[in-house]
Amino acid sequence: MSVLPRGATVRRDAGLYGYERALRRHGIEPIAGVDEAGRGACAGPLVAGACILPSGKAGIVPGLADSKLLTEKARERCYAQIVRRAVAWSVVVVSHEECDRLGMHVANVQALRRAVALLEVPPAYVLTDGFPVDGLGVPGLAVWKGDRVAGCIAAASVLAKVTRDRIMTELDSQWPAYDFKTHKGYVTEVHSAALAEHGPSPVHRMRFVNVRRAAGLEPLAGVQNEEAIVLEEVR
């Protein structure tokens, strides 16, 4: 299911926790949010996070917002609050090799499913960011820009983003020429220049057109969408 229960409505000014409140008014709980980080990066892993926040004041995380809108320090503060307050949370890391093998969309959907399945408390309902995810085993709703309007999705986005940023910082120590600690594998001018000078590192995703171009390889059939994802993330 990709609609709210009959009779449930969420006002535009309901705030970050409006979706959860609307579902709880209909007796639906626990509510999980799920989101990913790194879908548009051409290096490093894809990371998915899932989170169930408690009801009431305990579930209101100070400063919580879409992870992309927070500073690094603010994300770290939110991360600490989320893992302390959450009823349950999980993180799934998908290697760059697996992303290449499956393709980004399939890898993304599988990671989101796994993150939900790993929650120690099974959810009764799942909110996803942007598009519906089937195979979750419970009803759910795809929320447009969900990490900006649903608290549990925002919390999941912070879990995923902080985890992935930490991994990319570690990878930077192994391959410092690419400056992964700064751009985290996304296609910035600095990253593109490093790719052109050094070619791909062992942790680059070889399905991406820009990476194959830097390696002197022909594009793979059907990977145009992968490069489009990269360009959309950069914008």
TIBADREN-441385 format. One record per residue (C-alpha): residue number from 1; y, x negated, z. Coordinates in Angstrom, 3 decimals. Layout:
<recs>
REC num       py       px       pz
REC NUM        Y        X        Z
...
</recs>
This chain:
<recs>
REC num       py       px       pz
REC   1    0.000    0.000    0.000
REC   2    3.480   -1.238   -0.820
REC   3    5.668    1.475    0.724
REC   4    6.832    2.327    4.214
REC   5    4.902    5.089    5.993
REC   6    6.014    8.639    5.123
REC   7    9.215    9.479    6.970
REC   8   10.091    5.885    7.833
REC   9   13.490    4.678    6.681
REC  10   15.445    1.467    7.173
REC  11   19.229    1.609    7.068
REC  12   21.053   -1.125    5.195
REC  13   22.874   -2.059    8.399
REC  14   19.687   -2.040   10.515
REC  15   19.841   -5.797   11.008
REC  16   17.128   -8.432   10.905
REC  17   14.629   -6.420   12.945
REC  18   15.129   -3.012   11.310
REC  19   11.812   -2.987    9.437
REC  20    9.842   -3.784   12.566
REC  21   11.655   -1.086   14.541
REC  22   11.007    1.506   11.819
REC  23    7.288    0.716   11.786
REC  24    7.007    0.742   15.569
REC  25    8.643    4.177   15.697
REC  26    5.597    5.357   13.737
REC  27    3.196    3.676   16.145
REC  28    2.401    0.770   13.823
REC  29    1.886   -2.538   15.614
REC  30    1.249   -5.515   15.525
REC  31    3.414   -6.321   12.502
REC  32    3.035   -9.668   10.765
REC  33    5.452  -11.377    8.423
REC  34    4.281  -13.966    5.920
REC  35    6.184  -16.415    3.711
REC  36    5.810  -19.777    2.013
REC  37    7.713  -23.020    1.480
REC  38    7.386  -25.441   -1.397
REC  39    6.429  -23.099   -4.217
REC  40    9.129  -24.518   -6.458
REC  41    8.738  -28.172   -5.480
REC  42    7.038  -30.495   -7.946
REC  43    5.718  -32.828   -5.232
REC  44    3.918  -32.398   -1.939
REC  45    2.006  -29.442   -0.521
REC  46    2.605  -25.728   -0.500
REC  47    2.836  -24.330    3.031
REC  48    2.436  -20.695    4.099
REC  49    3.344  -19.297    7.509
REC  50    2.506  -16.018    9.221
REC  51    4.001  -14.661   12.408
REC  52    3.793  -11.655   14.731
REC  53    6.815  -11.303   17.005
REC  54    6.663   -9.175   20.151
REC  55    8.657   -5.972   20.466
REC  56   11.851   -5.749   22.489
REC  57   14.122   -8.568   23.533
REC  58   11.264  -11.078   23.660
REC  59   10.911  -10.782   19.888
REC  60   14.567  -11.491   19.117
REC  61   14.773  -15.182   18.223
REC  62   18.258  -16.655   18.829
REC  63   19.841  -17.821   15.581
REC  64   16.937  -16.713   13.396
REC  65   17.671  -16.304    9.682
REC  66   16.184  -17.179    6.312
REC  67   15.039  -20.777    6.730
REC  68   16.909  -21.844    3.575
REC  69   20.199  -20.705    5.146
REC  70   19.738  -22.712    8.351
REC  71   20.546  -26.350    8.977
REC  72   17.680  -28.673    9.806
REC  73   18.621  -28.702   13.502
REC  74   18.923  -24.905   13.586
REC  75   15.490  -24.550   11.941
REC  76   13.943  -26.852   14.526
REC  77   15.507  -24.828   17.350
REC  78   14.230  -21.586   15.831
REC  79   10.791  -23.113   15.284
REC  80   10.494  -23.984   18.966
REC  81   11.573  -20.468   19.963
REC  82    9.181  -18.819   17.498
REC  83    6.064  -20.670   18.646
REC  84    7.016  -19.935   22.260
REC  85    7.715  -16.228   21.744
REC  86    5.217  -15.224   19.049
REC  87    2.276  -12.971   19.817
REC  88    0.442  -15.001   17.165
REC  89    1.376  -17.446   14.435
REC  90   -0.350  -19.628   11.861
REC  91    0.402  -22.195    9.175
REC  92   -1.663  -23.056    6.096
REC  93   -1.143  -26.279    4.106
REC  94   -2.297  -26.354    0.464
REC  95   -2.479  -29.838   -1.021
REC  96   -0.772  -30.787   -4.270
REC  97   -4.247  -31.282   -5.791
REC  98   -5.170  -27.693   -4.953
REC  99   -1.867  -26.457   -6.373
REC 100   -2.674  -28.268   -9.614
REC 101   -6.205  -26.883   -9.714
REC 102   -5.267  -23.255   -9.068
REC 103   -1.751  -22.990  -10.466
REC 104    1.182  -22.133   -8.243
REC 105    0.926  -18.348   -8.208
REC 106   -2.770  -18.281   -7.335
REC 107   -2.320  -21.046   -4.758
REC 108    0.605  -19.147   -3.249
REC 109   -1.245  -15.826   -2.944
REC 110   -4.328  -17.483   -1.479
REC 111   -2.228  -19.375    1.063
REC 112   -0.478  -16.187    2.183
REC 113   -3.829  -14.423    2.604
REC 114   -5.254  -17.329    4.590
REC 115   -2.203  -17.479    6.861
REC 116   -2.632  -13.804    7.756
REC 117   -6.392  -14.198    8.225
REC 118   -5.838  -17.092   10.648
REC 119   -3.668  -15.075   13.031
REC 120   -5.427  -14.848   16.391
REC 121   -4.180  -11.263   16.752
REC 122   -5.083   -9.142   13.685
REC 123   -2.016   -7.301   12.354
REC 124   -1.925   -3.589   11.634
REC 125    0.731   -4.054    8.937
REC 126    2.068   -7.004    6.940
REC 127    5.544   -7.573    5.510
REC 128    5.672  -10.004    2.586
REC 129    8.640  -11.683    0.943
REC 130    9.462  -10.454   -2.535
REC 131    6.125   -9.413   -3.986
REC 132    3.033   -7.549   -2.779
REC 133   -0.035   -9.537   -1.741
REC 134   -3.337   -7.743   -2.144
REC 135   -6.491   -8.581   -0.247
REC 136   -4.857   -8.665    3.194
REC 137   -7.163   -5.982    4.552
REC 138   -4.312   -3.930    6.062
REC 139   -1.353   -1.950    4.671
REC 140    1.758   -3.857    3.816
REC 141    5.160   -3.825    2.183
REC 142    6.817   -6.278   -0.187
REC 143   10.434   -6.662    0.931
REC 144   13.070   -7.912   -1.506
REC 145   14.677  -11.021    0.031
REC 146   12.467  -10.325    3.021
REC 147   13.266  -13.590    4.766
REC 148   16.870  -12.361    5.065
REC 149   16.197   -8.792    6.235
REC 150   12.935   -8.824    8.246
REC 151   12.622  -10.850   11.431
REC 152    8.894  -11.567   11.193
REC 153    9.244  -12.795    7.600
REC 154   12.196  -14.993    8.573
REC 155   10.097  -16.409   11.413
REC 156    7.226  -17.110    9.005
REC 157    9.642  -18.820    6.614
REC 158   10.870  -21.103    9.401
REC 159    7.306  -21.997   10.412
REC 160    6.448  -22.858    6.806
REC 161    9.676  -24.710    6.035
REC 162    9.714  -26.860    9.178
REC 163    6.044  -27.757    8.760
REC 164    6.517  -28.739    5.138
REC 165    9.718  -30.698    5.771
REC 166    7.918  -32.730    8.419
REC 167    5.119  -33.481    5.969
REC 168    7.571  -34.544    3.260
REC 169    9.350  -36.844    5.702
REC 170    6.016  -38.498    6.454
REC 171    5.311  -38.849    2.721
REC 172    8.703  -40.502    2.314
REC 173    7.537  -43.368    4.518
REC 174    4.617  -43.941    2.106
REC 175    6.624  -43.566   -1.112
REC 176   10.253  -44.330   -0.181
REC 177   11.365  -44.788   -3.795
REC 178   11.422  -40.997   -4.267
REC 179   13.562  -40.096   -1.219
REC 180   11.278  -37.201   -0.260
REC 181   12.923  -37.003    3.161
REC 182   16.144  -35.790    1.527
REC 183   15.108  -33.428   -1.275
REC 184   11.618  -32.544    0.021
REC 185   10.100  -32.686   -3.476
REC 186   12.460  -30.227   -5.175
REC 187   14.000  -31.170   -8.503
REC 188   17.376  -32.599   -7.554
REC 189   19.275  -35.166   -9.609
REC 190   18.130  -37.903   -7.218
REC 191   14.504  -36.842   -7.521
REC 192   14.706  -36.569  -11.317
REC 193   16.201  -40.058  -11.525
REC 194   13.395  -41.456   -9.344
REC 195   10.781  -39.749  -11.509
REC 196   12.330  -41.226  -14.642
REC 197   12.439  -44.728  -13.124
REC 198    9.109  -44.870  -11.309
REC 199    6.994  -42.153  -12.903
REC 200    5.043  -39.681  -10.743
REC 201    3.740  -40.642   -7.309
REC 202    0.208  -39.748   -6.170
REC 203    1.602  -36.609   -4.475
REC 204    3.392  -35.135   -7.482
REC 205    2.043  -31.924   -9.028
REC 206    0.788  -32.739  -12.480
REC 207    0.944  -29.140  -13.740
REC 208    4.717  -29.282  -13.752
REC 209    6.323  -30.030  -17.090
REC 210    8.936  -32.402  -15.677
REC 211    6.250  -34.455  -13.907
REC 212    4.047  -34.680  -16.987
REC 213    7.073  -35.677  -19.025
REC 214    7.823  -38.504  -16.575
REC 215    4.189  -39.619  -16.832
REC 216    4.376  -39.690  -20.630
REC 217    1.861  -36.850  -20.938
REC 218    1.879  -33.770  -23.132
REC 219    2.594  -30.430  -21.435
REC 220   -0.463  -28.404  -20.509
REC 221   -0.898  -25.030  -22.153
REC 222    0.473  -22.251  -19.982
REC 223    2.520  -24.368  -17.557
REC 224    5.936  -23.228  -18.742
REC 225    6.091  -20.829  -15.824
REC 226    5.555  -23.705  -13.403
REC 227    8.673  -25.454  -14.668
REC 228   10.578  -22.169  -14.546
REC 229    9.722  -21.888  -10.854
REC 230   11.172  -25.345  -10.255
REC 231   14.389  -24.528  -12.067
REC 232   14.792  -21.222  -10.208
REC 233   14.379  -22.962   -6.837
REC 234   17.030  -25.557   -7.760
REC 235   19.513  -22.813   -8.650
</recs>
